[in-house]
Amino acid sequence: MESLSERQWNFQTRLIGVQVRSMLTAAIYQKQLRLSTAAKASHSPGQILNYVIVDAYRIGEFPYFFHRIWATSLQLCLALLVIYYTVGKATIAALLAVILIIVGNSPMVKLQHRYLTKLMVTQDIRLKAITEAVTNMKVLKLYGWETHFRHVVEGLRKEEERWLSAILTQRGYYLALFWSSPLVITVVTFWACYLMGVPLDTSNVFTFLATIRIVQEHIRLLPDVVGSFIEAKVALTRIQQFLEESELQKRSEGHCKEYVMGALSEKTVMLVTHQVDFLPVFDIILLMSEGKILQADKYQQLVHSPDFQNLLIVKSDATNPEGRMSYSSPQSPTVSNQEIQEIDVEEELHKGLGDQLIEKEQKETGDRGLKPYKQYLKQNQGFLYLSLSVIFHMLFIVGQLGQGVWLAAELQNPAISIVILNAVYTGIGCVMSVCLLIRSYVVVELSTKASESIFSKAVVSIFRAPMSYFDSTPVGRILSRLSSDLSIIDLEVAIKFATAIGSALNTCLSFGILAVLTWPILFLIIPTVYITIVLQKFYLASANELMRINGTTKSSVASQLAESIAGAVTIRAFKEENRFISENFRLIDANSIPYFHSFSANEWLILHLEGLCAVIVSFSALGMTLMPLGASKSGYVGMALSYALSMNEFLVYAINMHCMLSNFIISVERLEQCMHIPSEAPEKLEDNRPPLNWPVSGRVEINNLKVKYRQNAPLVLRGISCIFEGGHRIGIVGRTGSGKTTLISALFRLVEPTAGKIIIDDIDISKIGLHDLRTQLSIIPQDPTLFSGSVRYNIDPLFEHTDSEIWQVLEKCHLREAVQEKEEGLNSLGKKTVL
């Protein structure tokens, strides 16, 4: 009954969390479509993505932990009643210990709230920089700036790691405190019994210990509860501020037209246009041809003019190509060689349609065993830190066993006074607390070192990726891994790793004690362990796949959001908000489905495990009752029963932690893929570097150059051969898609040739490093790009020039006066429109 009730309770709270998360995600998406220009300046695309894939998900986890607050409080009150029954008035000491532990940590809670707020702010700044870099990666590569911008991102990450380290240190402190809190409560209560004259014997001591062990797992969950509460509060504040931002003032088309025409009614308006649709509203129309005015009259009079009629027909045909009349001869058409070639190109393009423009997101499949765990632990001596963590936890378990054996053996010994009994027990408890403190420090080091290494490798891999990767990978997919998945690795994986191993060792200790004192129980324990492993494997086979699907569907939500932020103006202009909102709803539902099945499967697993535990506890108690252990063994019987009664909590907690770890380790898999993206050619080749003054004359020789963008795609450049003499100005013309941009891309090696070569001043550009090539060539990109920051930073991001040189450039571009209007001058912001 207890198990069924708790499973339904957890299921319903998780379901509420999914609904809250989905609602917030949809609200944020709709808000960004209506966001005003002033509000957009305060919320970058990276920040808005962070609201969805980090903040909304944290709030979605809160309903589950919210109910833990009052449930844990209720269980503590019930435990105090049992403790009062066993130790009487010494319960006051236990209650005071609990109150002091909770109240004494309230300043730490406020401090953690501050640290988490700072962390989220620095994370927003980092994501903003990554978004700008990834979105404008083509420009960065053309100028050879990608290394500089990568260093900027890494510098921002260092600031983020400072706050991350502070949060993890606090969590480590909480981990040590709440794992040792049962020890503190026990020691305080035993000494209170001595001072108050309450007798200690096997009947009340082990009942007391059993009660403490039953509630200790709930006490150990308090750091997670407190952390979830703080994270949800910070996240909700950030989302609330975003949702309260100003929106665009919408006016109907008719109202805008009426407003404009009214404002211009008393003014002279002259419109030079090819759009004949506007002509009926004007007072007079000048019809011009070959520099002369042919006619000047109203629209109604000009309509009868043959010249004006011809103009209307020509413009109508130009805007309605499908309505053009065909005056071609009925004879068989002649087809030129050029047209035949274009037909061949079209056929080849159809053959290459199997290559998608946007690649489907990759995900692992099946049970990968220990591989993702090894991938995590191989970062920055992770194996060493985890081993130290296990060693100190084993020392803690040895101390726990030593305390139990000491009480079981000496509690009824009249030669041992209560003072000595309590002193030894307290001494062992102090050693255990030190072990927990060292273990927590080691776990914090594991988390910081591993996340630092994973981020560094992932960022280097992304910035060194070829342009084909950015052309086929949505920005939202990249940001999802560098925000949501990275946040899990930062804050969750290491702690869950240590907790899962620690709780598993505690469970093994409980099984061992039961097996030693009631050896027939082995006939139940061995099958139970086997069934537990089978159930867990059965669960993980589906749970891991569900978490992978959850990750890919979350990336889809992020990608659509990123695309909508970039194209919000176009979406509004075509009044397609409802269509995009409907698509957003569909993606949110697709993301919620695997998560729903994931936590449903988790409750199914725990329900079966609790049934097995109930069988073991029942038969253990029966075995101890029937076996002739004698009065001298009463202390050991009490010790065994105290462990048996907490078996349910230990086993379920251990399996639950391992399952959570298995789900979180999927984030390591996803970032591992980012760490192994095929890289571009080396930035520098030390044994083949061009002269510092290269190129001198600028002679470009292209020999049989063939280029295609993908392996299965058709050739875009088909054996081009030509020579551009140094100092000449060359114009390259052609229709859209003829290969003009591809030729420039080949010059900068944004795309590598399939065949042929390009030689500049007698140097084959494929034989030198990319940085040496790109920094020696200059280009004005097709798309204008401006980064967040000052005017000076946008003109000279690498700080290679003096202020006077920059002012000279602005003078030549007729921008000096516009920049000087601001008091900050070159350091002024907000000049995007002017620039």
C-alpha positions in Angstrom: 0.0 0.0 0.0 2.8 2.4 0.9 4.7 1.6 -2.3 1.6 2.1 -4.5 0.7 5.4 -2.9 4.3 6.8 -3.2 4.5 5.7 -6.8 1.3 7.5 -7.7 2.4 10.5 -5.8 5.8 10.7 -7.6 4.0 10.0 -11.0 1.5 12.8 -10.5 4.1 15.4 -9.4 6.3 14.5 -12.4 3.3 14.9 -14.7 2.5 18.3 -13.2 6.2 19.3 -13.8 6.0 18.3 -17.5 2.8 20.4 -17.9 4.4 23.4 -16.2 7.6 23.1 -18.3 5.6 22.8 -21.6 3.5 25.8 -20.7 6.5 28.0 -19.9 8.3 26.9 -23.1 5.3 27.8 -25.2 4.9 31.1 -23.4 8.5 32.0 -24.0 8.3 31.1 -27.7 5.2 33.3 -28.2 6.7 36.1 -26.3 9.8 36.3 -28.5 7.7 36.7 -31.6 6.1 39.9 -30.0 9.2 41.2 -28.3 10.0 44.9 -28.9 13.3 46.2 -30.3 14.2 47.7 -26.9 13.5 44.4 -25.2 15.6 42.4 -27.7 18.6 44.5 -26.7 18.3 43.1 -23.2 17.6 39.5 -24.1 20.0 38.0 -26.6 19.1 34.9 -28.7 21.4 32.8 -26.4 19.6 34.1 -23.3 16.2 33.3 -24.7 17.4 29.8 -25.6 18.7 29.4 -22.0 15.3 30.3 -20.6 13.8 27.4 -22.5 16.4 24.6 -22.4 17.7 25.3 -18.9 15.3 27.5 -16.8 12.0 26.0 -17.9 13.3 22.5 -17.3 14.5 23.4 -13.8 11.1 24.7 -12.9 9.6 21.5 -14.4 11.6 19.5 -11.8 10.4 21.6 -8.9 6.9 20.1 -8.3 8.5 16.7 -7.6 10.9 18.2 -5.0 8.3 20.6 -3.6 6.2 17.8 -2.1 9.4 16.3 -0.6 9.6 19.4 1.6 6.5 18.7 3.6 6.8 14.9 3.2 10.2 14.9 4.8 9.0 17.2 7.6 6.1 14.8 8.3 8.4 11.8 8.3 10.8 13.6 10.7 7.9 14.3 13.1 6.7 10.7 13.0 10.3 9.6 13.6 10.5 11.9 16.6 7.4 10.1 18.1 9.1 6.8 17.7 12.3 8.2 19.2 10.4 9.6 22.1 8.9 6.1 22.7 12.5 4.6 22.8 14.6 7.3 24.6 12.0 9.5 26.3 13.0 13.0 27.2 16.3 12.6 25.4 14.2 13.2 22.3 14.6 17.0 23.0 18.3 16.7 22.2 17.6 15.0 18.9 15.0 17.6 18.0 17.4 20.4 18.9 20.1 18.8 16.8 17.8 18.7 13.8 16.7 22.3 14.3 20.3 23.5 14.6 21.3 21.6 11.4 18.5 23.2 9.4 18.5 26.7 10.9 22.3 26.9 10.9 22.4 26.3 7.2 19.8 29.0 6.2 22.6 31.6 5.5 24.2 29.0 3.2 20.9 28.7 1.3 20.9 32.5 0.7 24.5 32.4 -0.4 23.7 29.5 -2.8 20.8 31.6 -4.2 23.3 34.4 -4.9 25.9 32.1 -6.5 23.3 30.5 -8.7 22.0 33.9 -9.9 25.5 34.9 -10.8 26.1 31.6 -12.5 23.1 32.0 -14.7 24.1 35.5 -15.7 27.6 34.4 -16.7 26.1 31.5 -18.5 23.9 33.9 -20.5 26.9 36.0 -21.5 28.8 32.9 -22.6 25.9 31.6 -24.6 25.4 35.0 -26.2 29.1 34.9 -27.4 28.8 31.4 -28.6 25.6 32.2 -30.5 27.2 35.2 -32.3 30.3 33.1 -33.1 28.4 30.1 -34.5 25.9 32.3 -36.4 28.7 34.3 -38.0 31.3 31.5 -38.3 31.8 32.0 -42.0 33.0 35.6 -41.4 35.3 34.4 -38.6 36.9 31.9 -40.8 37.2 34.3 -43.8 39.2 36.7 -41.6 41.0 34.0 -39.6 39.3 35.2 -36.3 37.9 31.9 -35.0 40.8 31.3 -32.6 40.5 34.8 -31.1 36.7 34.4 -30.6 37.3 30.9 -29.2 39.6 32.4 -26.6 36.9 35.0 -25.8 34.4 32.2 -25.2 36.9 30.3 -23.0 37.6 33.4 -21.0 33.8 33.8 -20.3 33.7 30.2 -19.3 36.5 30.8 -16.8 34.3 33.4 -15.1 31.4 31.0 -15.2 33.6 28.3 -13.7 34.4 30.5 -10.7 30.7 30.6 -9.7 30.2 27.0 -10.7 33.1 26.0 -8.3 31.4 28.0 -5.5 28.1 26.2 -6.0 29.7 22.8 -6.2 31.7 23.5 -3.0 28.5 24.4 -1.2 26.9 21.2 -2.6 29.8 19.2 -1.4 29.5 20.7 2.0 25.8 19.9 2.0 26.6 16.3 0.9 29.0 15.8 3.8 26.7 17.5 6.3 23.5 15.7 5.5 25.2 12.3 5.2 26.8 12.8 8.6 23.6 14.4 10.2 22.3 10.9 11.3 25.7 10.5 13.1 25.3 13.9 14.8 21.7 13.2 15.9 22.7 9.8 17.2 25.7 11.0 19.2 23.8 14.0 20.7 20.9 11.7 21.7 23.2 9.1 23.3 25.0 11.7 25.3 21.7 13.3 26.3 20.6 9.8 27.5 23.7 9.6 29.7 23.2 13.1 31.2 19.4 12.6 31.7 19.8 9.2 33.1 17.9 7.4 30.4 19.1 3.7 30.3 20.5 2.4 27.0 19.9 -1.3 26.1 19.5 -3.3 22.9 15.8 -2.8 22.8 15.8 1.0 22.7 19.2 1.6 21.0 18.6 -0.5 17.9 15.0 0.7 17.6 16.3 4.2 17.7 19.0 3.4 15.1 16.5 1.6 12.8 14.3 4.7 12.9 17.2 7.0 12.1 18.3 4.7 9.2 14.7 4.7 7.8 14.6 8.6 7.6 18.3 9.2 6.8 17.8 8.8 3.1 15.1 11.4 3.2 17.4 13.6 5.2 20.1 13.1 2.6 17.7 14.2 -0.1 17.4 17.6 1.6 20.4 19.1 -0.4 18.6 18.1 -3.6 15.3 19.6 -2.3 17.0 22.8 -1.3 19.0 23.0 -4.5 15.9 22.4 -6.6 14.0 25.1 -4.7 16.8 27.7 -5.2 17.3 26.8 -8.9 13.5 27.0 -9.6 13.3 30.4 -7.8 16.1 31.8 -9.8 14.8 30.4 -13.1 11.3 31.6 -12.4 12.5 35.1 -11.7 14.4 35.2 -15.0 11.5 33.9 -17.0 9.1 36.3 -15.3 11.3 39.2 -16.1 11.4 38.1 -19.8 7.6 37.6 -20.0 7.0 41.1 -18.6 9.1 42.8 -21.2 7.5 45.3 -23.6 6.0 44.1 -26.9 5.6 45.5 -30.3 2.7 47.9 -30.9 0.6 46.2 -33.6 -1.6 48.2 -35.9 -3.7 47.0 -38.7 -2.6 47.6 -42.3 -5.6 49.9 -43.0 -4.8 52.0 -39.8 -1.1 52.4 -40.8 -2.1 53.5 -44.3 -4.6 56.0 -43.0 -2.0 57.3 -40.5 0.7 57.7 -43.2 -1.5 59.3 -45.8 -2.9 61.6 -43.1 0.5 62.7 -42.0 1.6 63.4 -45.6 -1.7 65.0 -46.8 -0.4 68.6 -46.6 3.0 67.8 -48.1 4.4 67.4 -51.6 5.2 63.7 -52.2 7.2 62.4 -55.1 7.6 58.7 -55.7 9.9 57.2 -58.3 8.9 53.6 -58.8 8.4 50.6 -61.2 5.4 49.4 -59.2 2.4 50.4 -61.3 0.0 49.2 -58.7 0.5 52.4 -56.7 -0.2 54.8 -59.6 -4.0 55.2 -59.2 -3.7 57.0 -55.9 -1.5 59.8 -57.2 -2.7 63.2 -58.3 -0.4 63.4 -61.4 1.8 60.9 -63.1 4.9 61.6 -65.3 5.4 59.0 -68.0 9.1 59.0 -69.0 11.1 57.2 -71.7 14.7 57.6 -72.8 15.2 60.6 -70.5 12.2 62.5 -71.7 8.7 63.1 -70.2 6.2 61.7 -72.7 3.0 62.5 -70.9 1.9 64.1 -67.6 -1.7 63.4 -66.5 -4.0 61.6 -64.0 -4.1 57.8 -64.0 -7.6 57.8 -65.6 -6.5 59.8 -68.6 -3.1 58.0 -69.0 -4.9 54.6 -69.2 -6.0 55.4 -72.7 -2.4 56.1 -73.9 -0.8 53.3 -75.9 2.6 53.9 -74.4 1.2 53.7 -70.8 -0.8 50.6 -71.8 2.4 48.9 -73.0 4.1 49.8 -69.7 1.2 48.3 -67.7 1.3 45.1 -69.8 5.1 44.7 -69.5 5.1 45.2 -65.7 2.1 42.9 -65.3 3.9 40.2 -67.2 7.1 40.7 -65.2 5.2 40.3 -61.9 3.1 37.4 -63.1 5.4 35.1 -65.1 2.8 32.3 -65.1 0.3 34.5 -67.0 2.6 35.3 -69.8 1.4 34.5 -73.3 3.5 32.4 -75.5 4.2 33.7 -79.0 6.8 31.0 -79.9 6.7 29.3 -83.2 5.0 25.9 -83.5 8.1 24.6 -85.1 10.5 22.3 -83.2 12.6 24.4 -80.8 16.3 24.5 -81.3 18.3 23.6 -78.1 21.7 25.2 -77.6 24.7 23.5 -76.1 24.4 25.7 -73.1 20.8 24.6 -72.5 21.8 21.0 -72.8 24.5 21.5 -70.2 21.9 23.2 -67.8 19.6 20.2 -68.3 22.5 17.9 -67.4 23.2 19.9 -64.3 19.5 19.8 -63.3 19.4 16.0 -63.7 22.6 15.7 -61.6 21.1 17.9 -58.9 18.1 15.6 -58.7 20.4 12.7 -58.2 22.0 14.4 -55.2 18.7 15.2 -53.5 19.3 12.3 -51.1 21.8 14.5 -49.3 19.8 16.6 -46.8 20.7 20.2 -46.3 20.2 19.9 -42.6 21.6 16.6 -41.3 19.5 14.5 -38.9 20.8 14.7 -35.4 23.0 11.8 -34.4 22.3 9.7 -31.3 23.7 6.6 -29.9 21.6 3.4 -29.7 21.4 0.4 -27.5 23.3 -0.3 -24.3 26.7 1.2 -24.5 27.8 -0.5 -21.2 30.6 1.3 -19.4 31.8 3.3 -22.4 30.1 6.7 -21.5 31.2 6.4 -17.9 34.8 5.8 -19.1 34.5 8.8 -21.4 33.6 11.0 -18.5 36.2 9.6 -16.1 39.1 9.9 -18.5 38.8 13.7 -18.4 41.5 15.3 -16.1 42.3 12.4 -13.9 38.7 11.5 -13.3 39.5 7.9 -12.5 41.8 9.1 -9.7 39.2 11.3 -8.1 36.5 8.7 -8.3 38.8 6.1 -6.8 39.6 8.4 -3.9 35.9 9.1 -3.4 35.2 5.3 -3.3 38.0 4.7 -0.8 36.8 7.4 1.6 33.3 6.2 1.4 34.4 2.6 2.1 36.2 4.0 5.2 32.9 5.6 6.1 31.1 2.2 5.7 33.8 0.5 7.8 33.2 3.1 10.5 29.4 2.6 10.3 29.9 -1.2 10.7 32.4 -0.6 13.5 29.8 1.5 15.4 27.1 -1.2 15.0 29.5 -4.0 16.1 30.7 -1.9 19.1 27.2 -1.3 20.3 26.1 -4.9 19.7 29.1 -6.4 21.5 29.5 -4.0 24.4 26.1 -2.5 25.1 25.2 -5.3 27.5 28.8 -5.5 28.9 28.7 -4.2 32.5 32.5 -3.7 32.5 32.1 -0.9 29.9 30.6 2.3 31.2 28.2 4.5 29.2 30.9 7.2 29.0 33.4 4.9 27.3 30.6 3.4 25.2 29.6 6.9 24.0 33.2 8.1 23.7 34.2 5.3 21.4 31.0 5.7 19.4 31.6 9.4 19.1 35.2 9.0 18.1 34.3 6.6 15.3 31.6 9.1 14.2 34.1 11.9 14.0 36.4 9.9 11.8 33.5 9.0 9.6 32.5 12.7 9.3 36.1 13.6 8.2 36.0 10.8 5.6 32.7 12.2 4.3 34.1 15.7 4.2 37.2 14.6 2.2 35.0 12.5 -0.1 32.8 15.6 -0.8 35.9 17.6 -1.7 37.1 14.9 -4.1 33.7 14.8 -5.7 33.7 18.6 -6.2 37.2 18.3 -7.8 36.0 15.5 -10.1 33.0 17.6 -11.3 35.0 20.8 -11.9 37.9 19.1 -13.6 35.7 16.9 -15.8 33.3 19.7 -16.9 36.3 22.0 -17.6 38.0 19.4 -19.8 34.8 18.4 -21.7 33.8 22.0 -22.4 37.3 22.9 -23.6 37.5 20.0 -26.0 34.0 20.5 -27.3 34.6 24.2 -28.0 37.9 23.6 -29.8 36.3 20.9 -31.9 33.3 23.1 -32.8 35.5 26.1 -33.7 37.8 23.9 -35.8 34.9 22.3 -37.7 34.6 22.9 -41.4 31.9 25.2 -42.8 30.0 22.2 -44.1 29.3 21.3 -40.4 27.7 24.8 -39.7 25.8 24.7 -43.0 24.1 21.4 -42.1 23.8 21.8 -38.3 21.2 24.2 -36.7 22.5 26.7 -34.2 19.9 25.5 -31.7 21.4 22.0 -31.8 24.8 23.3 -30.9 23.5 25.6 -28.2 21.4 22.8 -26.7 24.6 20.7 -26.0 26.6 23.6 -24.8 23.9 24.8 -22.4 21.4 22.0 -21.2 23.8 19.0 -21.5 26.7 21.0 -20.2 24.7 22.2 -17.2 23.9 18.6 -16.3 27.6 17.7 -16.5 28.5 20.8 -14.5 26.1 20.2 -11.6 24.8 16.7 -11.6 26.9 13.9 -13.0 29.8 13.8 -10.5 27.6 14.1 -7.5 25.2 11.4 -8.8 28.2 9.2 -9.6 29.5 9.4 -6.1 26.0 9.0 -4.5 25.1 6.0 -6.7 28.3 4.2 -5.8 28.0 5.1 -2.1 24.4 4.0 -1.8 25.3 0.7 -3.6 28.0 0.0 -1.1 25.6 0.8 1.8 23.2 -1.8 0.3 25.9 -4.4 0.0 26.7 -3.8 3.7 23.1 -4.4 4.6 23.0 -7.6 2.6 26.3 -8.7 4.1 25.1 -8.2 7.7 21.9 -10.1 7.1 23.8 -12.9 5.4 26.3 -13.3 8.3 23.6 -13.3 11.1 21.0 -15.3 9.3 22.8 -17.3 6.7 19.7 -19.0 5.3 18.6 -15.6 4.0 21.2 -16.1 1.3 18.7 -18.3 -0.5 16.6 -15.2 -0.9 19.3 -12.6 -1.3 21.0 -14.2 -4.3 17.9 -14.6 -6.4 16.8 -11.1 -5.3 20.1 -9.6 -6.5 19.8 -11.5 -9.8 16.2 -10.3 -10.3 17.2 -6.8 -9.4 19.9 -6.8 -12.1 17.5 -8.3 -14.7 14.9 -5.6 -13.9 17.4 -2.8 -14.0 18.8 -4.0 -17.4 15.2 -4.3 -18.7 14.5 -0.8 -17.5 17.7 0.8 -18.8 17.2 -0.7 -22.3 14.2 1.6 -22.7 15.2 4.4 -20.3 18.5 5.2 -22.1 16.8 5.3 -25.5 14.0 7.5 -24.1 16.6 10.0 -22.7 18.4 10.0 -26.0 15.2 10.8 -27.8 14.5 13.4 -25.2 17.8 15.0 -26.0 17.2 15.1 -29.7 13.7 16.4 -29.4 14.9 19.1 -27.0 17.4 20.1 -29.7 14.5 20.4 -32.1 12.7 22.7 -29.8 15.9 24.8 -29.4 16.6 24.8 -33.2 13.1 26.0 -34.0 13.3 28.7 -31.3 16.7 29.9 -32.6 15.4 30.0 -36.2 12.2 31.9 -35.1 14.2 34.5 -33.2 16.4 35.1 -36.2 13.3 35.3 -38.5 10.8 36.9 -36.2 10.5 40.0 -38.5 9.8 37.8 -41.5 7.3 35.7 -39.6 5.4 38.7 -38.5 5.5 40.4 -41.9 3.8 37.3 -43.6 1.5 36.9 -40.6 2.6 33.3 -40.1 2.7 33.5 -36.3 0.0 30.9 -35.8 1.7 28.4 -38.1 5.0 28.7 -36.3 3.3 28.5 -32.9 1.5 25.3 -33.9 4.8 23.8 -35.0 6.2 24.8 -31.6 3.4 23.1 -29.8 4.0 19.9 -31.9 7.8 20.0 -31.0 7.0 20.6 -27.3 4.7 17.6 -27.3 7.2 15.5 -29.1 9.8 16.4 -26.4 7.4 15.7 -23.5 6.4 12.2 -24.7 9.8 10.5 -24.1 10.2 12.2 -20.7 6.7 11.1 -19.7 7.5 7.5 -20.6 10.9 7.8 -18.8 9.6 8.7 -15.4 6.7 6.2 -15.8 9.3 3.4 -16.4 11.2 4.6 -13.3 8.2 4.3 -11.1 7.5 0.8 -12.5 11.0 -0.3 -11.6 10.9 1.1 -8.0 7.5 -0.6 -7.5 8.9 -4.0 -8.3 12.1 -3.4 -6.2 10.1 -2.5 -3.2 8.1 -5.7 -3.4 11.4 -7.7 -3.4 12.6 -5.8 -0.4 9.4 -6.5 1.5 10.0 -10.2 1.0 13.6 -10.1 2.2 12.7 -8.1 5.3 9.9 -10.4 6.2 11.9 -13.6 5.9 14.9 -12.0 7.7 12.8 -11.2 10.7 11.2 -14.7 10.6 14.7 -16.3 10.3 16.0 -14.4 13.3 13.0 -15.4 15.3 13.3 -19.1 14.5 17.1 -19.5 14.8 18.5 -20.2 18.3 20.8 -17.2 18.6 20.6 -16.9 22.4 20.5 -13.9 24.7 24.1 -13.1 24.2 23.4 -12.4 20.5 20.5 -10.1 21.2 22.7 -7.0 20.3 23.6 -8.5 17.0 19.9 -9.4 16.3 19.0 -5.8 17.0 21.7 -4.6 14.7 20.6 -6.9 11.9 17.0 -5.9 12.3 17.9 -2.2 12.2 19.6 -2.8 8.8 16.8 -5.1 7.6 14.1 -2.5 8.3 16.0 0.1 6.3 16.8 -2.3 3.4 13.8 -1.0 1.4 15.2 2.6 1.5 18.8 1.5 0.8 18.1 -0.7 -2.2 15.5 1.6 -3.8 17.7 4.7 -3.3 20.7 2.9 -4.7 18.9 1.7 -7.8 17.2 5.0 -8.3 20.5 6.9 -8.1 22.1 4.5 -10.6 19.2 5.0 -13.0 19.4 8.8 -12.7 23.1 8.5 -13.3 22.4 6.4 -16.5 20.0 9.1 -17.7 22.4 12.0 -17.0 25.4 10.2 -18.6 23.5 10.6 -21.9 24.6 14.2 -21.8 28.2 13.0 -21.8 27.4 11.0 -24.9 25.9 14.0 -26.7 28.9 16.3 -25.8 31.3 13.5 -26.8 29.9 13.7 -30.3 30.8 17.5 -30.3 34.3 16.6 -29.2 35.0 14.5 -32.3 33.8 16.6 -35.2 36.0 16.2 -38.3 38.4 19.1 -38.3 39.6 21.5 -40.9 43.1 21.5 -42.2 45.8 22.7 -39.7 45.9 26.4 -39.0 49.7 26.5 -39.4 52.2 24.2 -41.0 55.5 25.1 -39.4 57.6 23.4 -42.1 55.7 25.2 -44.9 54.9 28.7 -43.9 54.7 31.5 -46.6 56.9 34.5 -46.5 55.7 37.4 -44.2 55.2 39.6 -47.3 53.2 37.0 -49.3 51.4 37.6 -51.6 53.5 40.2 -53.3 52.0 40.6 -56.8 48.8 38.7 -56.2 48.9 36.5 -59.3 46.3 33.8 -59.1 46.5 30.6 -61.2 43.6 28.2 -61.1 44.3 24.8 -62.7 41.4 22.4 -63.5 39.5 23.3 -60.3 36.6 21.0 -59.3 34.6 21.7 -56.2 31.5 20.1 -54.7 30.1 20.6 -51.2 29.3 17.0 -50.3 30.6 13.7 -51.3 27.3 12.6 -53.0 26.5 16.1 -54.3 27.1 17.3 -57.9 30.1 19.3 -58.9 29.6 23.1 -58.6 32.8 24.1 -60.2 33.7 21.8 -63.1 37.3 22.0 -64.1 37.9 25.7 -64.1 41.3 26.9 -65.4 42.3 30.5 -65.6 44.9 33.1 -64.6 44.4 36.4 -62.8 47.5 38.6 -63.3 48.8 40.5 -60.2 47.3 43.9 -59.7 44.3 43.3 -62.1 40.7 43.9 -61.2 38.6 40.9 -62.2 34.8 40.9 -62.4 33.1 37.5 -62.1 29.5 37.5 -63.3 26.9 34.8 -63.6 23.4 33.8 -62.7 22.4 32.7 -59.2 24.0 29.4 -58.4 26.6 29.6 -61.1 29.5 29.2 -58.7 30.6 32.7 -58.0 30.5 32.3 -54.2 31.9 28.8 -54.4 35.0 30.2 -56.3 35.6 32.7 -53.5 35.1 30.0 -50.9 37.7 27.8 -52.6 40.2 30.7 -52.6 39.8 30.9 -48.8 39.6 27.1 -48.5 36.1 27.2 -46.8 35.5 24.3 -49.1 38.4 22.0 -50.2 38.7 21.2 -53.9 37.8 17.8 -55.2 40.5 18.1 -57.8 42.8 20.8 -59.2 44.6 23.5 -57.4 44.9 27.2 -56.8 48.4 28.9 -56.9 48.9 32.4 -55.6 52.3 33.9 -56.2 53.8 30.4 -57.0 52.5 28.9 -53.7 49.9 26.2 -53.7 47.4 27.3 -51.1 46.5 23.7 -50.2 50.1 23.3 -48.9 50.0 26.0 -46.3 48.0 26.5 -43.0 44.5 27.9 -43.1 45.4 30.8 -40.7 48.4 31.8 -42.8 46.2 31.8 -45.9 43.1 33.6 -44.6 44.9 36.3 -42.7 46.9 37.3 -45.8 43.8 37.7 -48.0 41.1 40.4 -47.7 37.4 40.1 -48.4 34.3 42.2 -48.0 31.7 39.5 -47.0 28.4 39.2 -48.9 26.4 39.5 -45.6 27.2 42.4 -43.2 28.0 41.2 -39.7 28.3 43.1 -36.5 29.1 41.7 -33.0 27.9 42.9 -29.6 30.3 45.4 -28.3 31.8 48.8 -29.1 32.4 50.4 -32.5 36.1 49.9 -31.9 35.7 46.2 -31.2 33.6 45.7 -34.4 36.3 47.4 -36.5 39.3 45.9 -34.8 38.3 42.8 -32.8 41.9 41.7 -32.4 43.1 45.1 -31.2 45.9 45.3 -33.8 45.5 49.0 -34.6 45.6 52.4 -32.8 42.7 54.7 -32.2 44.0 57.2 -34.7 44.1 54.5 -37.5 40.5 53.6 -36.7 39.4 57.3 -36.8 41.1 57.6 -40.2 39.1 54.6 -41.5 35.9 56.0 -40.2 36.7 59.3 -41.9 37.1 57.6 -45.2 33.8 55.8 -44.7 32.0 59.1 -43.8 31.2 57.7 -40.3 33.4 59.8 -38.1 30.7 62.4 -37.3 28.2 59.7 -36.5 30.5 58.0 -34.0 31.7 61.3 -32.5 28.1 62.2 -31.6 28.4 59.8 -28.7 30.3 60.8 -25.6 32.1 57.4 -25.5 33.4 57.8 -29.1 34.9 54.6 -30.3 33.8 52.8 -27.1 30.1 53.7 -27.7 27.5 51.0 -28.2 24.2 50.9 -30.2 25.6 52.0 -33.6 24.5 48.9 -35.5 22.1 50.7 -37.7 24.6 53.4 -38.6 27.4 51.0 -39.3 
